[in-house]
Amino acid sequence: SGQGWLRLRQKQARDFYNHHTVRCVIAGAILCDFLATVFQAEYLVHSSTPLAQFFNGIDIVLLIFFCCELLVNMLGHWTTPFGLPFVLHASNWFLLATLLFQLSGFFLPQLDAKYF
């Protein structure tokens, strides 16, 4: 049945997301994002240089990675119509807010320069 298939996929997503290796890869991506932001701010990269294009590429790859992470997390932990237990964890709200800020900065660059 459809419900059984969904429950199976949710369990697989939850097991995958909670696996130690996956958590380490996520932590590594967070560290890469932090380091890229620090280097980008330190060198005050102008948008027309190859270095800026390199950092922009890193930003795009990490943004896609973090969006996929959120989707897998939601699939594995959104088990009720009200999103429980996903919505009960502050870290999920933090991840969602962070991604919304990153997406707004990516799609509205005039906001990125002014407010972020």
For each residue, the residues with C-beta under 8 A, 3 or more apart:
1: 4 5
2: 5 6
3: 6 7
4: 1 7 8
5: 1 2 8 9
6: 2 3 9 10
7: 3 4 10 11
8: 4 5 11 12
9: 5 6 12 13 75
10: 6 7 13 14 75 76 78 79
11: 7 8 14 15 76
12: 8 9 15 16 76
13: 9 10 16 17 72 73 75 76
14: 10 11 17 18 76 77
15: 11 12 18 19 76
16: 12 13 19 22 72 76
17: 13 14 22 69 72 73 76 77
18: 14 15 22 23 76
19: 15 16 22 23
20: 23 24
21: 24 25
22: 16 17 18 19 25 26
23: 18 19 20 26 27
24: 20 21 27 28
25: 21 22 28 29
26: 22 23 29 30 69
27: 23 24 30 31
28: 24 25 31 32
29: 25 26 32 33 62 65 66 69
30: 26 27 33 34
31: 27 28 34 35
32: 28 29 35 36 58 62
33: 29 30 36 37 58 62 66
34: 30 31 37 38
35: 31 32 38 39
36: 32 33 39 40 55 58 59 62
37: 33 34 40 41
38: 34 35 41 42
39: 35 36 42 43 55
40: 36 37 43 45 55
41: 37 38 44
42: 38 39
43: 39 40 51
44: 41
45: 40 49 51 52 55
46: 49 52
47: 52
48: 52
49: 45 46 52 53
50: 53 54
51: 43 45 54 55
52: 45 46 47 48 49 55 56
53: 49 50 56 57
54: 50 51 57 58
55: 36 39 40 45 51 52 58 59
56: 52 53 59 60
57: 53 54 60 61
58: 32 33 36 54 55 61 62
59: 36 55 56 62 63 102 106
60: 56 57 63 64 106
61: 57 58 64 65
62: 29 32 33 36 58 59 65 66
63: 59 60 66 67 99 102 103 106
64: 60 61 67 68
65: 29 61 62 68 69
66: 29 33 62 63 69 70 95 98 99 102
67: 63 64 70 71 99
68: 64 65 71 72
69: 17 26 29 65 66 72 73 95
70: 66 67 73 74 95 96 99
71: 67 68 74 75
72: 13 16 17 68 69 75 76
73: 13 17 69 70 76 77 86 92 95
74: 70 71 77 78 86
75: 9 10 13 71 72 78
76: 10 11 12 13 14 15 16 17 18 72 73
77: 14 17 73 74 85 86 89 92
78: 10 74 75 83 84 86
79: 10 84 85 86
80: 83 84
81:
82: 87
83: 78 80 86 87
84: 78 79 80 87 88
85: 77 79 88 89
86: 73 74 77 78 79 83 89 92
87: 82 83 84 92 93
88: 84 85
89: 77 85 86 92 93
90: 93 94
91: 94 95
92: 73 77 86 87 89 95 96
93: 87 89 90 96 97
94: 90 91 97 98
95: 66 69 70 73 91 92 98 99
96: 70 92 93 99 100
97: 93 94 100 101
98: 66 94 95 101 102
99: 63 66 67 70 95 96 102 103
100: 96 97 103 104
101: 97 98 104 105 116
102: 59 63 66 98 99 105 106
103: 63 99 100 106 107
104: 100 101 107 108 111 112
105: 101 102 108 109 111 112 116
106: 59 60 63 102 103 109 112
107: 103 104
108: 104 105 111 112
109: 105 106 112 113
110: 113 114
111: 104 105 108 114 115 116
112: 104 105 106 108 109 115 116
113: 109 110 116
114: 110 111
115: 111 112
116: 101 105 111 112 113
